[in-house]
Amino acid sequence: MLETLPQVPEDSILGLAAACRADPNPNKVDLTLGVYMNEEGVCPVFDAVRLAQRALVDEEKTKVYMPPAGDPVFNQGMQRLVLGEDSAALADGRVSSIQTPGGCGALRIGAEIINAAAPGARVWVSDPTWPVHIPLLGSVGLKFETYRYYEPVSHGVNFDAMVDDLKRAGRGDVVLLHGCCHNPCGADLTLEQWGTIADMAAQQGFLPFVDIAYQGLGDGLEEDAAGLRLLVQRLPEVIIAASCSKNMGLYRERTGATIFASANPASALALRSQAQVAARRIYSMPPAHGALLAARVLADDELNANWQDELQAMCRRINGLRTSLVSKLEQFTDRDFSFIEREKGMFSFLGLSPEQALALREEHSVYMLDSSRINVAGVNGANIEYLAAAVGAVLSSH
Ligand code: LMR
């Protein structure tokens, strides 16, 4: 029976990361996977996480299952982190959440809830969006429409086109939004534009589903969540998929949360019960380690301050790299790359063709996605010149 299954192509992101790992060229540059890397090219463990881990290992008494909704301290901490300490929705008790295996688990649980409420609902996704959104949500049975978002000529958001397309989204539809640091393009909505989306959702009745996987890596923890907080403030229902992969460096610990801001406390409880049932039929209960670390970091004042300092330093470094990259690329090319500085988070599209991205890989061992999405955090003092020179060489020869 199983022999009928063919081999499938590698994942468009993970496959390239693996190809880069296997490349013996000592000058190779890995700009593929969206993970933070420091000046040494290492994805570091946060100090606060390391301290929390030491304490956890010493104090841990059991490995018994987690409760189905996960760790309550983690859930409370995540709700406050994402919605803000002074969130009226939190004070009104109309928020609930469930701990999930990473941001992917959070998206999947959100999709399960949407499909339970409106089987086969249409989800409007930005063009482009993170490629994994489609199989993650689609395998539940949801359908897709796209709204125009990124405009390659201006390298910014074509907000008029986005609004035009979303005029067709109505009650029973879902609009998937990137909370900050848009993956893959790095072009974000302004707060005023978030306000327009909130007005449209209120008038037209669509449900916003916000994927916030990069909170703290754009402008800061509070600033990056401002758009989604505005939605929660103005609308009765918003679903949020949050992740601790990037902003706490807990990638492999699979730590995330689905947060439901709902019409009233009874609905919040109902949604959490539905989410628990959905989790039970997929993975039963979430893994413990990452969430217990995050819970400590969020709940302990000292660890929290320590974590926020380190996160801010990462954010500053990424923004500094954006500036350096623009000036380096200007030295080696005659193109205007100044848009890189206007974008947020880990990603930018360099605006190269798939053939040029391929030539960079094959001729220079510079790895970026075929779409020319780069992980800005993969740039460092040791590779920036090589990278800019390779881009310059490929632009003039291909
Ligand atoms: C990315 O887009 O590179 C990250 O979100 C990692 C992943 O799982 O794709």
Residues whose N, C-alpha, C, O or C-beta is under 5 A from the ligand:
A	BS01	LMR	I13 T32 L33 G34
